[in-house]
């Protein structure tokens, strides 16, 4: 069993490979060089005044995006359906393809989906391979991120909950799936805080577990509920490991507590993953 996805496409028709390339480029807006710009989230008092004045005039303030920043997933896109960069999106695709090739049992899930782009890609992979017996689970509060819980010191001072750009309704995510022709009964939604939805989610096995919850609380809740369901040979992907200290701490704490020793492999400046080799030990 290889740890790193091989990325081989020898078993794919050229039209299928081209479809998945186009799907990724469309989801990230890379097809248009990230020309949609970035969301401008005012933080200081003066900036908020400017933003409100512009809003009253029907003007939207947008930051210019460098194609390199979009490719690396370093901005918050205005229109793109994911803020995950090209390298992380390709990694997700390759992990999904590898578990299909290897027959690793289980569904695919992302916890923290924003506009749904990564989940749309996973559903696109299943469609491209003609897979009809796996589900893509879409888990999110659809109301932004939680206010930091005092029980988790690593989240102290976290401000993700203040950003309105991170609030995307479940109806909008459904609509995004529909626009790609990928909204069907192989897509299931889990709306709510992870601590409430994930422990009792009707998921038997997972082949791909992708975490994008930013915070310690969101990450540890997702790992605690879902990692035991990840099949041997399945992939655990962490989007924010290099970008958010709280996320990194949660991953390190969980791995240490449960004897998870598979090597962490770097995807880019923030994303990492590993391939599960055995069942985790009880804490």
KESEPA-929898 format. One line per field, with one value per residue (C-alpha): x, y, z; residue number from 1. Coordinates in steps of 0.05 Angstrom, whole numbers, plus 5000, padded with zeros to 4 digits. Layout:
BEGIN
xx	(X_...)
yy	(Y_...)
zz	(Z_...)
pos	(NUM_...)
% end
This chain:
BEGIN
xx	(5000_5030_5027_5027_4973_5005_4967_4968_4914_4928_4860_4822_4795_4825_4757_4747_4815_4800_4733_4765_4819_4765_4723_4782_4799_4726_4717_4779_4765_4836_4805_4799_4865_4829_4801_4741_4784_4784_4732_4751_4737_4746_4774_4790_4739_4758_4754_4686_4661_4687_4655_4587_4589_4605_4550_4499_4518_4512_4588_4626_4699_4741_4816_4856_4881_4947_4941_4996_4957_4895_4937_4965_4898_4919_4859_4784_4754_4696_4662_4702_4668_4730_4788_4829_4888_4904_4955_4908_4850_4894_4916_4843_4827_4886_4868_4797_4821_4871_4819_4775_4832_4852_4781_4785_4715_4677_4647_4680_4669_4692_4681_4678_4658_4648_4616_4624_4678_4720_4658_4635_4703_4696_4627_4656_4709_4656_4616_4677_4693_4621_4618_4547_4556_4593_4566_4597_4580_4578_4587_4583_4546_4527_4528_4602_4651_4636_4654_4717_4701_4740_4753_4800_4858_4886_4825_4832_4828_4806_4765_4739_4668_4670_4678_4612_4647_4653_4577_4547_4477_4462_4415_4471_4517_4461_4453_4528_4524_4464_4500_4553_4500_4524_4467_4436_4424_4498_4506_4483_4486_4501_4482_4501_4559_4606_4598_4523_4522_4583_4580_4512_4520_4497_4565_4592_4660_4701_4754_4770_4766_4781_4781_4775_4748_4805_4798_4821_4749_4724_4784_4785_4709_4715_4774_4742_4677_4702_4774_4754_4710_4767_4784_4855_4883_4839_4865_4860_4871_4880_4871_4894_4952_5004_4960_4923_4961_4897_4884_4955_4951_4886_4916_4979_4940_4894_4950_4989_4929_4909_4976_4969_5039_5032_5078_5047_5060_5061_5017_5034_5045_4986_4955_4978_4953_4969_4945_4917_4950_4914_4861_4875_4887_4836_4855)
yy	(5000_5066_5124_5178_5177_5155_5206_5158_5167_5107_5078_5142_5162_5228_5261_5241_5268_5333_5338_5334_5384_5432_5421_5439_5501_5524_5512_5553_5606_5590_5585_5661_5672_5685_5749_5751_5783_5772_5788_5850_5840_5907_5900_5970_6024_6068_6010_5990_6061_6060_5992_6013_6077_6038_5988_6044_6065_5995_5990_5926_5933_5877_5864_5847_5775_5751_5685_5656_5672_5638_5578_5571_5581_5644_5688_5689_5689_5734_5684_5619_5560_5541_5578_5514_5524_5482_5437_5419_5408_5362_5325_5314_5288_5241_5214_5201_5167_5124_5096_5079_5043_5006_4988_5022_5018_5079_5146_5214_5274_5345_5380_5455_5464_5539_5543_5468_5467_5410_5367_5383_5358_5294_5282_5298_5244_5193_5212_5209_5139_5115_5102_5097_5063_5118_5181_5250_5280_5356_5376_5449_5495_5536_5594_5609_5587_5581_5632_5606_5558_5572_5498_5501_5547_5540_5578_5637_5701_5666_5714_5669_5676_5751_5742_5745_5720_5651_5645_5607_5577_5505_5527_5563_5502_5458_5508_5505_5429_5436_5484_5431_5377_5340_5347_5279_5226_5212_5279_5285_5346_5349_5419_5442_5446_5387_5369_5359_5327_5284_5235_5209_5217_5154_5140_5069_5076_5131_5127_5201_5247_5320_5370_5445_5471_5520_5519_5470_5455_5442_5398_5357_5346_5321_5275_5246_5229_5208_5183_5116_5106_5117_5051_5025_5053_5114_5185_5238_5308_5370_5436_5485_5448_5499_5561_5557_5539_5515_5465_5439_5431_5391_5344_5334_5322_5271_5233_5230_5208_5153_5127_5151_5144_5147_5202_5269_5289_5361_5383_5457_5515_5494_5428_5360_5288_5217_5149_5106_5040_5011_5024_5079_5061_5082_5144)
zz	(5000_4979_5028_4975_4921_4856_4814_4755_4703_4659_4677_4660_4592_4569_4570_4643_4664_4627_4662_4730_4711_4687_4749_4795_4754_4755_4830_4847_4793_4767_4698_4702_4738_4804_4773_4819_4873_4948_5001_5041_5115_5151_5221_5246_5262_5203_5154_5179_5168_5097_5085_5111_5070_5008_5023_5028_4958_4931_4924_4941_4961_4933_4940_4878_4878_4851_4812_4855_4919_4891_4869_4939_4973_5010_4996_5010_4940_4923_4875_4874_4907_4948_4981_4977_4930_4869_4904_4960_4912_4869_4932_4951_4881_4882_4950_4928_4865_4903_4952_4892_4857_4920_4940_5008_5037_5060_5043_5036_5082_5093_5159_5147_5074_5064_4994_4983_4930_4959_4969_4898_4873_4913_4883_4815_4824_4843_4781_4736_4760_4757_4832_4858_4925_4963_4995_5001_5069_5075_5148_5169_5216_5155_5205_5209_5263_5338_5390_5426_5483_5547_5554_5494_5511_5441_5414_5460_5420_5356_5313_5258_5286_5270_5195_5157_5094_5127_5135_5076_5081_5067_5012_4977_4982_4954_4897_4883_4877_4831_4784_4771_4760_4822_4872_4882_4934_4939_4973_5045_5090_5164_5187_5257_5305_5299_5372_5360_5291_5281_5340_5316_5241_5205_5175_5179_5145_5114_5060_5058_5118_5103_5161_5148_5214_5229_5305_5359_5380_5310_5294_5357_5354_5282_5296_5358_5323_5254_5256_5287_5225_5176_5142_5140_5075_5080_5080_5134_5105_5148_5112_5166_5199_5178_5181_5247_5311_5344_5288_5291_5367_5361_5309_5349_5414_5381_5348_5413_5454_5406_5383_5311_5285_5209_5182_5167_5095_5074_5015_5013_5062_5106_5083_5107_5104_5124_5103_5158_5168_5229_5281_5332_5404_5457_5497)
pos	(1_2_3_4_5_6_7_8_9_10_11_12_13_14_15_16_17_18_19_20_21_22_23_24_25_26_27_28_29_30_31_32_33_34_35_36_37_38_39_40_41_42_43_44_45_46_47_48_49_50_51_52_53_54_55_56_57_58_59_60_61_62_63_64_65_66_67_68_69_70_71_72_73_74_75_76_77_78_79_80_81_82_83_84_85_86_87_88_89_90_91_92_93_94_95_96_97_98_99_100_101_102_103_104_105_106_107_108_109_110_111_112_113_114_115_116_117_118_119_120_121_122_123_124_125_126_127_128_129_130_131_132_133_134_135_136_137_138_139_140_141_142_143_144_145_146_147_148_149_150_151_152_153_154_155_156_157_158_159_160_161_162_163_164_165_166_167_168_169_170_171_172_173_174_175_176_177_178_179_180_181_182_183_184_185_186_187_188_189_190_191_192_193_194_195_196_197_198_199_200_201_202_203_204_205_206_207_208_209_210_211_212_213_214_215_216_217_218_219_220_221_222_223_224_225_226_227_228_229_230_231_232_233_234_235_236_237_238_239_240_241_242_243_244_245_246_247_248_249_250_251_252_253_254_255_256_257_258_259_260_261_262_263_264_265_266_267_268_269_270_271_272_273_274_275_276_277_278_279_280_281_282_283)
% end
